Amino acid sequence: MISLPQKGLMIAAPQSGSGKTVVTLALLRALNKRGIDVRSAKAGPDYIDPAFHAIASGAPSVNLDAWAMSAKRLGQLANNQGGSHLLIEAMMGLYDGAADGSGSGAELAGTLDTPVLLVIDAASQSHSVAALVRGFRDHGREIDVCGVIFNKVGSVRHELMLREALEAIGVPVVGVVKRSEKLKLPQRHLGLVQAGEISEIEEFIEGAAREIIAGCDLELLENCFKPIKSPKNETTACMAPPGQNIAIARDEAFSFIYPHLLNDWRSQGAQLSFFSPLADEGPCNDSDGVYLPGGYPELHGAKIAGGQNFALQMAKAKKRGALIYGECGGFMVLGSGLVDSEGKMHKMLGFLELETSFKKRQLHLGYRVVQAKGEFFAGASTNAHEFHYTSIIRQEGEPLFQASDALGENLGAQGLRDDNVMGSYMHLIDVRH
């Protein structure tokens, strides 16, 4: 029996803030209600949106990063999501990517041969949308803009003007979402507040889905999905695991975990277990690898500092020689101290000579290529991403990486390593291809 490729569709926008995340959540739930086995993906290095996707669709989401991943890897991840339909939420504007212009949602759509449905914030325009949509449709000839959903529409008359404008250029209007304060998700310094922190998230998604169902032609939407390009049946390189029994911190302070990395590790025979530092849990006694991912430790400094059992079990793991790796928030917790936004210092694990501060916010953002200075579990060269507002106020010891940005500019030494303990601000995404 020959299995057909999964059908895909990308939800994109001309710019950030157009409402594509809320529209994506609503469409996932609306399609689910129609009995369609829909799955989801997020373009680029985003940890927060996929958690919302999973709640809306009832199935795990995955990241598809056109800058950090090969075309073969992207195709395999997309087609392995299961279900019959894959809805992909783009990042930023459709043609926005890394500093060198690569890795955009448009590039991902072209790689997967996936049509694009544009979400347009129509709050401050009417007939001008024709020029905007025509520009996005014609700018990249490899992109199929299959239709538009108008967001923040003010009135029936406003809707009629918008529809008239797109009729003139032959682009279908798939849906119209009326302006509503109810369709706003709360924000935090790294983007949206995490899905698990919003008690009314189900109610919010249900309400958004009702809006979409009321103003969207779901049959036309279904027809926008097209088969995803299937990759050649070849093995792609996976990131090596930090051990064969890996204990992973996972709670509201340590939640930035890429599902594809965990699946990579499982595919190579690693056994994964999870623990919550906020619940004063530590890694299990047989773990030979401990992974402290990123998240929001700066919001939970006192609780992490007071976790005596967490500190004890981490010390035991260090003593028995387990490889301990922390990235971004996890890196900060491996240090000796963390200053919160109010200037209070919280004692951390003290495994690395590092003190960090969130009091004076400074944005560090961008794709990175990191070269390991010495032996490293993930290999010599890795594609990564940096996104944080904390600053290093003290750092001593052996660097972990030599890093460069997407333009190839040298960023110098990054991170720290001390025997079996290592970490940096870099979020590892995939092996360098």
N, C-alpha and C positions, 0 to 999 in steps of 0.2 A: 504494500500500500504506500503510495506517494503522499507525503504530507505537504499541504500547501503552505507557502510562507505566511507568516502573520501579517495582518494588515495594519498599517501605521498612519498616523496623522500627527502633525506638529502644531501646537498652539503657540503662536509667537505674537510679537507686538513691535511697533516702531521704537518704543523706549520703555524703560522701567517705569513702574507706577501706573501702567495702563489697565491693570486688573487681570492679567493673564492667569495668575495663581488661583484667584477666586473662580474665574471662568473654568479653569481646568478642573478644580474640585467639583464644581456644579455639574460639568459634563460627565465626569467619571460616575457620579452618583446617578445622574439622569439615565445614562446608558446602562448602568447596572440595573436600574429599575425596569428597563425595557428587556431584560433578560440576556443582555450581551455580556459575554465573558471578557470584560475590558481590563487591561492592565495599564501600568503607567511607568514613565521614566522622566528624569529631569536632566536637561542638558547642562553640562558644566559642573563645577565643583561646589555643589550645594548639598548640605546635610539636612536642612530644616524642611524644605518643601516636600521631599520624598515621604517624610513622616505624615504630613497632611494627606498626600496622595493615598497612602496605604489605608488611612481611615476612610477616605471617600470611596475607594474601590473595593476594600476588603481583601486586598492582596499586596504583598511587598512591592515597593518601587525600586528602581535602580538608577544609577547615574550613568549617563553617556557623555563622555568628555572628548570632543573632537580634537582638542589640542593635545591632551595627554595620552590618548588611546589611538591605536592603529585602526584603520578602516575594518580590518578583519575582526579585531576585538569588538568594535562597535556593533558590527553585524551579528556576531555571535551572542553578545549580551542582549541585543534587541530581540532576536529570534528565540532566545531561551527564556524569555519572560513568561511564556505560557499564555493561555487564553487565546482568543481569536482576534482581538483588536488591541493595539498599543497606542495610547495617547501620550505624546511627548511634550512636556512643557519646556519651551526655550528659555534662555537666560537673557536678561537686559533687552536691548533691541535686537531684531533679527540678524543684523549684520555685525553686531558687536561681539568681540572675542578677546583674545590676548592682545598685549601691547603691539605685537607685530601684525595684527589683523586676522590671524588664523584662529581656528577653533570656535567660530561663531555658530549660532543656531542654523544659519543658512548653510554653512559647510556640513553640519551634521545631517540636515535634511537632504542635501545633495548626495552625501555618502550613502544614506539609507534609501534614497529614491522615494522620500516621503513628502506628500503634499503639505502645504502650510496654510493654516487658517489664522488670519490676522485678527487680533483683538485691538480695536481702535477706541481710544478715549475720545469720545465725541463731544465732551462737555462744552468746549469753546470753539466749535467749528460746525459748519454745515456742508455747503457745496465744495469747500476746499478739500474735503476728504478725497475727492476724485483724484486730485493731483498727488496727494500723499500715497494713496493705494497704487496708483499707476506707477509711481516711482519705485515703490517696493517690489511690485510685480515685475517691472522691466529691468531693474538694476542688476539682478543676477539671472541670467538666462537659464541656468540649471535648476532654478526654483520654480515650483508650481504653486502659485497662490490660488487656492481653490475657492476661497470665499472670505467673508469678513463677518465678525461679530462686533456690533457697535455697543460700547459700554457707556454708562452715564448719560443716557439719552433723556432729555428734559421734558418732552411732550410729544403728543401725536403728530403735531405739525413738524417738530424737529425730526422725528423719525421719517416722515414723508420726504423731507428735503434730502436726508441722507440716502434714502433708497433711490431717489431720483438721480442723485449724483453718481452712484455706482452703476445704475442701469445704463448710463451714457458710456461707460467704459467696459461694460460686459462682465463685471465681477459680481457674483451672487452675494446677497445678504443672507447669511445663514441664521443670524439671530440678532435680537435687540434686547439689551438689558437696561432697564430704567434706572435713573439716578436714585441711590438709596444709601443712607448712612448705615443701614444694617449689613451692607456687603463690604465691611472693612475689617480686616484682621489686625490684631494688635502687633506693634512693632517693638524691636529691641535693637541694641547697638550693632548686632551682626545680622539684622534682618527681622524676620517674623519671630514672635514668641513661639517657643516649641509647642507642637501639637498637644503633647501630654499635659501642658500647663493650663490649657483652656478647658474649663469644666463644661462649657456649653458648645464644644466643637461639633458634636453630632447635630445639635439644634441648628447651629450656623450652617453646616453643609446641607442639611435638609432644606433650610430656607433658601439658600442659594440655588439648590436644584429646582425648587418650585419656580423661582424667577426664570431660570433657563428654560424649563419646560413650557412656561407660559409665553416666552418670547422667542423661542428657537424652533426652527424646522428640523426636528431630529432625524427625519427620513433623509433630508438633504445632507445633514451632518454625516450620517452613516455612509452615504455615497461618496463622501470626501476621502474616506479611508482607502488606501491602495496597498497592494502587497509590498512588504519590505524586501529590499534586495538581500538575497541569501548569500552569506560568505562561502568561500570554498571550505570544504570539510577538512580543514587542517588545524593542527594544534597551535594555539598561540601561547606565547610566554606568559607565565603567571608569576606574581611576586612570591618569593619563598617565605614560608612561615617563620616566626621567631622561635619556634619550638614545636614539639609534637603534642604536648599537652599545654595549651595556651589558656591562661586565665585572663579574662577581659573585663575591665571595669565598665559597668553600664548602668547609668541612672541619669537624673536630670543634670548633674554636673559633668558627666562623661558620656555624651550621647552622639558625638560626631564620628560615626563609624560607617565606612563605605561597605555596603552589602557584598559588592563584588570581591573585595579583599577577603572577607570571611569565607566566601565560597571558594576562592582560590586556595586558601589554606586547607579547607575541608577536602578539596579535590586532591590535595597532596598528602592526605592521610592524617592531618592534624585533628586532634580532639579539642573542642572548644568548650569552655565553661565560663560562666559570668558571675560577677559579684558586684555589690553596691557599696562603694566607700561611704556614701551618705547614710547607709544603714549600718555603718561600722563593720562591714564585711571585708574580708581580705581574700587573696588568691588561695586556691586549694593547695594542700600540702604536696601533691605530686606534680604540680605545674613546673615545667622547665622553661616556660616563656610567660611573661606578664606584659600585657598591653594596656596602657593608660591613654585612651584617645582624648581628643579635644572635647570642648563643651563650654560650660560656664562655671568653672571653679571659683572665679572671682565673686560670684553671687552666693557662694556657700563656704567662704573661707573659714568661718568659725566652726562650722560643723565638721569640715574636713580636718581642721586642726585638733578637734576634740575626739577624733576617732581613734581611740587607743588600740582597739583590736585590729583595725585597718593598718595602723602603723606597725604593730607587732608582726602581723602576717607578712607585710611587705618586707620587713627587716629579715624575717626568716627566709623568704624567697631570695633575697639578695645574698644572704649568707650561704645558702646551699648552691649558689651559682646559677640560678635561673636568669635568663636574659630578660632584663627589664627595659622596656621601651616606652617612652612617653612622647606624644606629639601635641604641640600647642598647649592646651590646658593641662594635659598630662605632663608635659615638660615642666610647666610651672609648679605642679605639685611635687615633682621630683626634687625641686630646689629647696632651699632652706627657709625661704620666707616669701609671702605674697601680700602686697599692700592693696587693700580694697579701695573703692571709689571715695570713701570717706577718710582715707589716709591711715587706716588701722592696719598694722602688720600682723599677719597670721602665720604661725609656725607651720611649715610644711615638712615633708619627709626628711629633708637634709641629705639626700643621696648624691646631689650635685651641688657644686659651689655656685649657686644661682639665687638671685633675688629679683622679683619682678613687681611691677606696680601698675595698677589700673587708675590711680588717682589723676594722673595727667594723661588723658587719652591721646593717642597718636596712631593714626591708621597705617598699617602695614598690609599691603594688598598686591597680589599678582601671582602669576604662574612662575614656577621655579624649576630649574634642573639642578639636582643635587648629586654631587660626586662624593662618595664615601671616602673619608680619610682613614684608611685601614679597612679591616674586614667588617662587613655589615650584612645582616641576614637577608636584606632585600636585594642585594647585588650592588655592583659598583656605581651604577648610574640609574637614577630614578626621576620620573616626572612628578612634580608636586605642586602644591598651592599654598600660599601664605595669606591669612586673613585674620588680623587681630588688632586690638587697640591698646594692649598692654606694652610696657617698655621694660627693658632690662636695666636695673639700677646697679647690679653687681654680678659679674660673671668671671670665673677663673677655672682654668683646666684645659684639657685637650679637646679641640673642636671635633665634632662628628662629621660635618660636611664642608665641602667647598661648593658655593652656590652661584648660579647665574640666573638672570631673569629671561623673559621670553624674547628679548632682543639680543641676548647673548652677552649682556653686560655683567661684569664680575661683581658679585655682591659680597665677596670675601668669605671668611670662615663663619659657619653657622652651627649652633647647637653645642652640646657637650657630651663627652663620654668618660666614664670612670670604670674601668674593668668591664663588668657585666651590666652596667647601668648606662643608658644612653637616651638622648632625646633632643628635640629641636622644635621650633615653631612651625616647621614644614609639615603639611598634611600629605603623606605619600598617596599617590593615585595609581600609578602603573609603572611597570618597568620601561626603561627608555627604549624606544623602537627606532 
